[in-house]
């Protein structure tokens, strides 16, 4: 018995498959970069609550505006 395997992908299908594989490869690289950035952020030290940061900024710039008015 002879079995003939026919390539089930036409040229367009193979081209589309290459495009999809390239896209997936780029996504994997981008995802790895994002994971690295997240790890760097986590390992950069303790975080500060956003409200605390914004309160300090508001006070700082309010003081600067008050000083300019004097």
N, CA, C and O atoms as a GROMACS GRO file, in nm:
protein
  280
    1UNK      N    1   0.084  -0.118   0.000
    1UNK     CA    2   0.000   0.000   0.000
    1UNK      C    3   0.089   0.124   0.000
    1UNK      O    4   0.182   0.134   0.080
    2UNK      N    5   0.061   0.216  -0.086
    2UNK     CA    6   0.136   0.341  -0.098
    2UNK      C    7   0.046   0.455  -0.049
    2UNK      O    8  -0.068   0.471  -0.090
    3UNK      N    9   0.104   0.531   0.041
    3UNK     CA   10   0.031   0.647   0.093
    3UNK      C   11   0.096   0.772   0.037
    3UNK      O   12   0.216   0.792   0.050
    4UNK      N   13   0.017   0.854  -0.023
    4UNK     CA   14   0.065   0.981  -0.078
    4UNK      C   15   0.016   1.092   0.014
    4UNK      O   16  -0.104   1.108   0.037
    5UNK      N   17   0.111   1.168   0.064
    5UNK     CA   18   0.076   1.280   0.150
    5UNK      C   19   0.074   1.406   0.064
    5UNK      O   20   0.173   1.441   0.000
    6UNK      N   21  -0.038   1.470   0.063
    6UNK     CA   22  -0.053   1.593  -0.016
    6UNK      C   23  -0.041   1.711   0.079
    6UNK      O   24  -0.104   1.716   0.184
    7UNK      N   25   0.043   1.805   0.038
    7UNK     CA   26   0.059   1.926   0.119
    7UNK      C   27  -0.076   1.996   0.126
    7UNK      O   28  -0.130   2.039   0.024
    8UNK      N   29  -0.130   2.006   0.246
    8UNK     CA   30  -0.264   2.061   0.260
    8UNK      C   31  -0.266   2.213   0.263
    8UNK      O   32  -0.374   2.273   0.264
    9UNK      N   33  -0.149   2.276   0.263
    9UNK     CA   34  -0.145   2.422   0.264
    9UNK      C   35  -0.109   2.474   0.126
    9UNK      O   36  -0.009   2.434   0.066
   10UNK      N   37  -0.190   2.562   0.078
   10UNK     CA   38  -0.156   2.628  -0.048
   10UNK      C   39  -0.052   2.735  -0.019
   10UNK      O   40  -0.017   2.758   0.097
   11UNK      N   41  -0.004   2.799  -0.122
   11UNK     CA   42   0.095   2.906  -0.104
   11UNK      C   43   0.040   3.014  -0.012
   11UNK      O   44   0.108   3.059   0.079
   12UNK      N   45  -0.085   3.055  -0.035
   12UNK     CA   46  -0.145   3.159   0.048
   12UNK      C   47  -0.156   3.114   0.193
   12UNK      O   48  -0.130   3.192   0.285
   13UNK      N   49  -0.193   2.990   0.212
   13UNK     CA   50  -0.204   2.939   0.349
   13UNK      C   51  -0.069   2.940   0.418
   13UNK      O   52  -0.059   2.977   0.535
   14UNK      N   53   0.035   2.899   0.346
   14UNK     CA   54   0.168   2.899   0.406
   14UNK      C   55   0.214   3.041   0.436
   14UNK      O   56   0.275   3.067   0.540
   15UNK      N   57   0.185   3.132   0.344
   15UNK     CA   58   0.222   3.273   0.364
   15UNK      C   59   0.150   3.329   0.487
   15UNK      O   60   0.210   3.397   0.570
   16UNK      N   61   0.022   3.301   0.497
   16UNK     CA   62  -0.056   3.348   0.612
   16UNK      C   63  -0.001   3.286   0.741
   16UNK      O   64   0.007   3.352   0.844
   17UNK      N   65   0.035   3.160   0.734
   17UNK     CA   66   0.089   3.093   0.852
   17UNK      C   67   0.221   3.158   0.895
   17UNK      O   68   0.245   3.175   1.014
   18UNK      N   69   0.306   3.194   0.799
   18UNK     CA   70   0.432   3.262   0.832
   18UNK      C   71   0.406   3.397   0.898
   18UNK      O   72   0.474   3.435   0.993
   19UNK      N   73   0.308   3.469   0.846
   19UNK     CA   74   0.273   3.599   0.904
   19UNK      C   75   0.224   3.582   1.048
   19UNK      O   76   0.263   3.657   1.137
   20UNK      N   77   0.139   3.484   1.069
   20UNK     CA   78   0.088   3.458   1.204
   20UNK      C   79   0.200   3.417   1.298
   20UNK      O   80   0.206   3.463   1.412
   21UNK      N   81   0.290   3.331   1.251
   21UNK     CA   82   0.402   3.288   1.334
   21UNK      C   83   0.494   3.405   1.368
   21UNK      O   84   0.544   3.414   1.481
   22UNK      N   85   0.517   3.495   1.272
   22UNK     CA   86   0.601   3.613   1.298
   22UNK      C   87   0.534   3.703   1.401
   22UNK      O   88   0.600   3.755   1.491
   23UNK      N   89   0.403   3.721   1.387
   23UNK     CA   90   0.329   3.802   1.484
   23UNK      C   91   0.337   3.741   1.623
   23UNK      O   92   0.361   3.811   1.722
   24UNK      N   93   0.316   3.611   1.630
   24UNK     CA   94   0.322   3.543   1.759
   24UNK      C   95   0.461   3.553   1.821
   24UNK      O   96   0.475   3.568   1.942
   25UNK      N   97   0.562   3.546   1.738
   25UNK     CA   98   0.700   3.557   1.786
   25UNK      C   99   0.725   3.697   1.843
   25UNK      O  100   0.786   3.711   1.949
   26UNK      N  101   0.678   3.800   1.773
   26UNK     CA  102   0.692   3.938   1.822
   26UNK      C  103   0.617   3.956   1.954
   26UNK      O  104   0.667   4.020   2.046
   27UNK      N  105   0.498   3.899   1.962
   27UNK     CA  106   0.420   3.910   2.086
   27UNK      C  107   0.494   3.845   2.202
   27UNK      O  108   0.494   3.897   2.313
   28UNK      N  109   0.556   3.731   2.176
   28UNK     CA  110   0.630   3.662   2.282
   28UNK      C  111   0.747   3.747   2.330
   28UNK      O  112   0.774   3.754   2.450
   29UNK      N  113   0.818   3.812   2.236
   29UNK     CA  114   0.930   3.900   2.273
   29UNK      C  115   0.878   4.018   2.355
   29UNK      O  116   0.937   4.054   2.456
   30UNK      N  117   0.768   4.078   2.310
   30UNK     CA  118   0.710   4.191   2.383
   30UNK      C  119   0.661   4.149   2.521
   30UNK      O  120   0.678   4.222   2.618
   31UNK      N  121   0.601   4.031   2.530
   31UNK     CA  122   0.554   3.981   2.658
   31UNK      C  123   0.669   3.957   2.754
   31UNK      O  124   0.659   3.986   2.873
   32UNK      N  125   0.778   3.903   2.703
   32UNK     CA  126   0.896   3.879   2.787
   32UNK      C  127   0.954   4.012   2.836
   32UNK      O  128   0.996   4.022   2.951
   33UNK      N  129   0.957   4.114   2.749
   33UNK     CA  130   1.006   4.246   2.790
   33UNK      C  131   0.914   4.306   2.898
   33UNK      O  132   0.963   4.368   2.993
   34UNK      N  133   0.784   4.286   2.884
   34UNK     CA  134   0.690   4.336   2.984
   34UNK      C  135   0.710   4.264   3.117
   34UNK      O  136   0.709   4.327   3.223
   35UNK      N  137   0.729   4.133   3.112
   35UNK     CA  138   0.754   4.058   3.235
   35UNK      C  139   0.882   4.107   3.304
   35UNK      O  140   0.886   4.120   3.426
   36UNK      N  141   0.984   4.135   3.224
   36UNK     CA  142   1.110   4.184   3.280
   36UNK      C  143   1.089   4.320   3.346
   36UNK      O  144   1.140   4.345   3.455
   37UNK      N  145   1.015   4.409   3.280
   37UNK     CA  146   0.989   4.542   3.335
   37UNK      C  147   0.909   4.532   3.465
   37UNK      O  148   0.935   4.606   3.560
   38UNK      N  149   0.813   4.441   3.469
   38UNK     CA  150   0.735   4.422   3.592
   38UNK      C  151   0.825   4.373   3.705
   38UNK      O  152   0.818   4.423   3.817
   39UNK      N  153   0.910   4.276   3.675
   39UNK     CA  154   1.003   4.224   3.776
   39UNK      C  155   1.096   4.334   3.827
   39UNK      O  156   1.122   4.344   3.947
   40UNK      N  157   1.147   4.418   3.735
   40UNK     CA  158   1.235   4.528   3.776
   40UNK      C  159   1.160   4.625   3.867
   40UNK      O  160   1.216   4.673   3.966
   41UNK      N  161   1.036   4.653   3.834
   41UNK     CA  162   0.956   4.742   3.918
   41UNK      C  163   0.933   4.684   4.056
   41UNK      O  164   0.944   4.754   4.157
   42UNK      N  165   0.900   4.557   4.060
   42UNK     CA  166   0.876   4.491   4.189
   42UNK      C  167   1.002   4.490   4.273
   42UNK      O  168   0.997   4.511   4.394
   43UNK      N  169   1.116   4.466   4.208
   43UNK     CA  170   1.242   4.455   4.280
   43UNK      C  171   1.309   4.590   4.307
   43UNK      O  172   1.416   4.594   4.368
   44UNK      N  173   1.247   4.700   4.264
   44UNK     CA  174   1.310   4.832   4.278
   44UNK      C  175   1.297   4.889   4.419
   44UNK      O  176   1.361   4.989   4.452
   45UNK      N  177   1.218   4.827   4.500
   45UNK     CA  178   1.203   4.876   4.636
   45UNK      C  179   1.057   4.886   4.675
   45UNK      O  180   0.968   4.851   4.597
   46UNK      N  181   1.034   4.934   4.796
   46UNK     CA  182   0.895   4.942   4.843
   46UNK      C  183   0.817   5.048   4.765
   46UNK      O  184   0.872   5.148   4.720
   47UNK      N  185   0.689   5.023   4.752
   47UNK     CA  186   0.605   5.118   4.680
   47UNK      C  187   0.549   5.221   4.777
   47UNK      O  188   0.548   5.201   4.899
   48UNK      N  189   0.502   5.331   4.721
   48UNK     CA  190   0.442   5.438   4.800
   48UNK      C  191   0.298   5.452   4.750
   48UNK      O  192   0.276   5.457   4.629
   49UNK      N  193   0.201   5.459   4.839
   49UNK     CA  194   0.062   5.474   4.796
   49UNK      C  195   0.046   5.599   4.709
   49UNK      O  196   0.103   5.704   4.738
   50UNK      N  197  -0.031   5.587   4.603
   50UNK     CA  198  -0.050   5.697   4.509
   50UNK      C  199  -0.106   5.821   4.577
   50UNK      O  200  -0.064   5.933   4.546
   51UNK      N  201  -0.199   5.803   4.669
   51UNK     CA  202  -0.257   5.919   4.739
   51UNK      C  203  -0.150   5.998   4.812
   51UNK      O  204  -0.152   6.121   4.813
   52UNK      N  205  -0.056   5.927   4.872
   52UNK     CA  206   0.053   5.994   4.944
   52UNK      C  207   0.140   6.074   4.847
   52UNK      O  208   0.179   6.187   4.877
   53UNK      N  209   0.171   6.016   4.734
   53UNK     CA  210   0.254   6.084   4.633
   53UNK      C  211   0.182   6.209   4.583
   53UNK      O  212   0.243   6.316   4.575
   54UNK      N  213   0.054   6.196   4.548
   54UNK     CA  214  -0.019   6.310   4.495
   54UNK      C  215  -0.040   6.419   4.600
   54UNK      O  216  -0.036   6.537   4.568
   55UNK      N  217  -0.060   6.380   4.724
   55UNK     CA  218  -0.073   6.480   4.831
   55UNK      C  219   0.056   6.560   4.845
   55UNK      O  220   0.053   6.682   4.862
   56UNK      N  221   0.170   6.491   4.840
   56UNK     CA  222   0.299   6.562   4.849
   56UNK      C  223   0.319   6.655   4.730
   56UNK      O  224   0.367   6.767   4.746
   57UNK      N  225   0.282   6.608   4.611
   57UNK     CA  226   0.297   6.693   4.492
   57UNK      C  227   0.208   6.816   4.501
   57UNK      O  228   0.250   6.928   4.470
   58UNK      N  229   0.084   6.796   4.543
   58UNK     CA  230  -0.007   6.910   4.557
   58UNK      C  231   0.048   7.012   4.656
   58UNK      O  232   0.046   7.132   4.629
   59UNK      N  233   0.097   6.964   4.769
   59UNK     CA  234   0.153   7.054   4.870
   59UNK      C  235   0.276   7.127   4.816
   59UNK      O  236   0.293   7.246   4.840
   60UNK      N  237   0.360   7.056   4.744
   60UNK     CA  238   0.482   7.116   4.688
   60UNK      C  239   0.446   7.228   4.592
   60UNK      O  240   0.500   7.338   4.601
   61UNK      N  241   0.356   7.200   4.498
   61UNK     CA  242   0.324   7.300   4.397
   61UNK      C  243   0.237   7.412   4.454
   61UNK      O  244   0.242   7.525   4.405
   62UNK      N  245   0.158   7.382   4.555
   62UNK     CA  246   0.082   7.488   4.621
   62UNK      C  247   0.178   7.583   4.691
   62UNK      O  248   0.160   7.705   4.686
   63UNK      N  249   0.280   7.529   4.756
   63UNK     CA  250   0.381   7.613   4.823
   63UNK      C  251   0.456   7.698   4.721
   63UNK      O  252   0.486   7.814   4.748
   64UNK      N  253   0.486   7.643   4.605
   64UNK     CA  254   0.554   7.720   4.501
   64UNK      C  255   0.465   7.833   4.451
   64UNK      O  256   0.513   7.944   4.430
   65UNK      N  257   0.336   7.806   4.433
   65UNK     CA  258   0.243   7.910   4.388
   65UNK      C  259   0.229   8.019   4.495
   65UNK      O  260   0.224   8.138   4.463
   66UNK      N  261   0.222   7.978   4.622
   66UNK     CA  262   0.211   8.075   4.731
   66UNK      C  263   0.336   8.163   4.739
   66UNK      O  264   0.326   8.283   4.764
   67UNK      N  265   0.453   8.104   4.717
   67UNK     CA  266   0.578   8.180   4.721
   67UNK      C  267   0.584   8.281   4.607
   67UNK      O  268   0.635   8.391   4.624
   68UNK      N  269   0.531   8.244   4.491
   68UNK     CA  270   0.531   8.335   4.377
   68UNK      C  271   0.438   8.454   4.401
   68UNK      O  272   0.462   8.562   4.348
   69UNK      N  273   0.334   8.436   4.478
   69UNK     CA  274   0.237   8.542   4.505
   69UNK      C  275   0.290   8.644   4.605
   69UNK      O  276   0.242   8.757   4.611
   70UNK      N  277   0.389   8.605   4.684
   70UNK     CA  278   0.442   8.696   4.788
   70UNK      C  279   0.533   8.799   4.732
   70UNK      O  280   0.585   8.882   4.807
   0.00000   0.00000   0.00000
